[in-house]
Amino acid sequence: MRAARDAYTAGMPHPALVAVSHGTADPEGAAAIALLVRRVAERLPGIAVHEAFVDVQQPEPSTVLATTDGPVVIVPLLLSQGFHVRVDLGRAVDGRPDAILAAPLGPDPRLAEVLAARLAGSDPSAPVVLAVAGSRDPASQTDAESMAALLSARLGRDVAPAYLAARAPSLAAARAVRPWAVVSTYLLAHGYFFDVTRRIAGPAATEPLLDDAEPPAALVDLVVDRYRAAAALLADGARRVV
């Protein structure tokens, strides 16, 4: 294992990083994600960093992989397991022997840190509803519940997940039960699901993880760490982290 890792420091190229997000038609959301990728690239000098999308925007991961020579780490800028991670990105690395698929961003305590910062100034006695995009993949529900537990531990407040699609309870149903709750928006950036969240919760909903300001340092750290962990495993011959 050590010899494989040391090969990268003995003249072999470090893997390129392909940061793959869902994609959004919202200009503010797209700009925020692009800025996150740029900040990650600044933290990884000498490493090629590319942006790709599983939907809405271009280029697709397969296009980027086809034009990227040498080893590659795909980092999903996605918040849980789901079809895009397991199937779309899983197929991309299956067709590329020198590529590895890193873990998605969530759940992770650093995301709880960012979400907690978004809730600063809210009523500390109010419960929190975690607004999650939702997926039919069972692992995504487990991830959402784990993220709610991490945020609850961080805040010392009750946090319950609710979904914007595919699963119950819906955010609308959760708000009907807890109309006084604060809504923590567990989305990467502005886009379709953020618009849905704001229509349902109005000003009770926080900004997503990324807004129109600098990306939170904890989020940049998380992407960099996902890359580094996967790159080390790729050096040992692994193909997927998850």
N, C-alpha and C positions, 0 to 999 in steps of 0.2 A: 504493500500500500504506500509506504513512504517513498519508494522509488518512483512510483507513478506520480505522486504529488510533486516530487523534486524535479520531474521532467519539465514541468512548467517553468521552474526557476532556472533551468539549465539551457535556455534558448528556445524552447518550444513556445508558440504563441499562447497567451492567455485566452480563454474562451471569450467570444463576443457575447454581449448581453442583448437579448431581444425582449423588450418590455412590452407585454401584450395586454392591452385593456379591451373593454367591451366595444368602445367606440360610442360617440354621441354626436347628435346633430346640433347640440347647443354650443355656440361659439365660445362662450365663457368656460364651459366644462372642458371642451377640447383644448383650449389654451392652458387651463390649469393642469391638465394631465401632461401636456407637452412640456410645461415648465418643470414638473416633477421629474420627468425623464432627463431633462437637461441638468438638473441639480444632481441627479444620480450619476450622470456622465462626468460631472466635475469632480465627484468623489472617487472616480475610478480612472485616473489619467492613464493613457496608453491603452485602454480597453475600448474596443468599438462598441458603441451602444446604439441600438436601433429601436424604433417604435413600430408596433404592428397592432392590428385590431381583429377581433373575431366577428365584428358586425359593424354596420353603419359606415365606418370610415375605411380608408385604404392606407397602406397596403395590408394584405392578409399575411398571417405568419408564414404560409407556404411560399409566398413571393419573396419575403425577406430571406428565408432560409435558402432559397434557390440561388440567391445572389451573394450569400455570405460564405466565404471560404473558412475552413478550419473549424475547430470545436465551437459549440454554441451552447449557452445556457438560456433557456426560455423562462422568464420570470412572469407569472400571471399577475397583472395588476388587478386582480379579482379578489373578492373578500371571502370566498368560501369554495369548497368543492362544488362541482356541478357539471353539467353537460359540456360546457365550454372547456373546462379544465380536463376532465377525464377523456372526452371523446375528441373534440377539435384539436386541442393541444397535444393530447396523448398520441393521436395519429401522426401529428407533425414530427414528434421525436421518434416514433416507431419507424418512420421512413428515413431517419438520419442517424447512422451509427455513431457519430461523434457529437450528438446533441443530448441534453438532459433537460427534463422538465422540473423546475423548482416548485416548492410548495406555494400555494396562493398566499396572499397577504394575511388573511384571517383564518381562524381567530388568533389574536396576539395581544399581549398586555400593552404594547405600544399603541395599538389602535384604541384601546380603552383610554390611554393617556390623552390622545387627540380628542376623542369623543367627550371626555370629561372637561377638557378645556372649552369645548363648544358650549357646554352646559353651564359655564361659569356665570354667575349672576341669576340663575334660575332659583326658584323657591326650593331650599334644601329639604323641605318636608314633603314635597310633591313626588309621587312615583314617576318612573320614567318608562316610556314605551320606546323600544328600539325598533325603528322602522327599517325593515330588511327587504331587499328586492324580491326574494323568494325564488324557489326552484323546486321541481318535482323530485330531484335527486335526494334520497334520504340523508346522505352525508351533509347536504347543505343545511338541513334542519338541525342536525347535531352541532354543526359549526355555529349557527345562529344562536342556539341556546348556550353554547360555550362562551360566545362573545357577550351575551347578556349577563352571564355569570361573572365574567371578568370585569365588566363595567360596574355591575352591582358591588363587587368587592372594592373596586376603586372609589366609588362614591359613598359607600355605606348606605345605599338606598335600594329600594325594590326596583328591579328592571325586568320587564317582560317583553319578549320579542313579539312583533306583529309583522304581517307580510303585505307587500304591495301587489303580489301576484302569486298564483300557484298553490298557496298554502293558507291554512287558517291558524289563528284568527287573522282576519284582515285588519289593516290599520283602522279602517272605519269602525269595525266592530270593537276593537280595543279602545278606541276613543269614546265609543258610546258607553262602555262600561266604566271607563276612567276619564271623564271629560276634563278633569282637572290635571291630568298627567302632562308632563313635558315630553315632547317627541324628539328623541335623539336620532338624527338622520344617519343611518349606517349605509351610506353610499359614497362612492369615491368622489364624484363631482356632479355638477349640474347636468341635467339631462332629463329624459322622459320620466324616470321614476322620481326624480326630485320634484318635478312639476306636479306629479300625482300626490306626493307627500304634502306639498304646500296647499294643494286644493283641499285636501282632507283636514289638515291640521292648522293651516294658516300660520300665524306668528308663533304658535306653540312649537313649531318645528325648527330645529337648529339648521345651520348650514351643514353641508356634507363635509367629509374629511378634507377635501380641497375646496377652496373658494377662490376669490380673485386676488388674494395676497400670496406671499411666499408659501411654498408647501411646508408643513410642519417638519421640523428637524427629525422628529421621531419617525415620521413616515419615510423620509429619505433614508434614514438608518435602516429601517426595516427592509426596504427594497435592496439596499446594498448587502445586507446580511443574508437575504434569500439567495442572492447571486453567489456570494462567497461560499456559502454552505453547499450549494449545488455544484459549484466548480470543483470543490474538493472531492465530492463524491464521483464526479465525472472522471477525475484523474484516477480514481480507483476502479473505473469500469462500470459504474452504475448508469442507468438510463433515466430513472425517475426517482425523485425524492419521496413522492407519495404514490 
